Amino acid sequence: MTGRSERLDAIRSAFRRREYRLTVHGLREAIAERISVADIEGAIIGDTAGIVEDYPDDPRGSSCLILGVTEAGKAIHVVVSYPPQVAVITVYVPDPERWIDNRTRRQP
């Protein structure tokens, strides 16, 4: 897996097979943001999903930030570790104070 599309395909495949886990932190954030597991799955598997940032040196393991859209049309960010151990590390609704257009971070 070298390109973003191959990495996203591998993550989507794991989600379709339900071979992923939701970390405690990810679950807490989802509850706080009122994002359901179905929302997360739909956003990852959906046609609009795309990798926004890669985190190859993350101490929790290589991961990426995926922008997806829920069935209700809400944009969400999901940080997911790469296969073989796919996990939802965190999930949130992009804050316009920190994101220009859900894909571009504002400069500090």
Secondary structure, 3 states (H helix, E strand, C coil): CCCHHHHHHHHHHHHHCCCCEECHHHHHHHHHHCCCHHHHHHHHHCCCCEEEEEECCCCCCCEEEEEEECCCCCEEEEEEECCCCCEEEEEECCCCCCECCCCCECCC
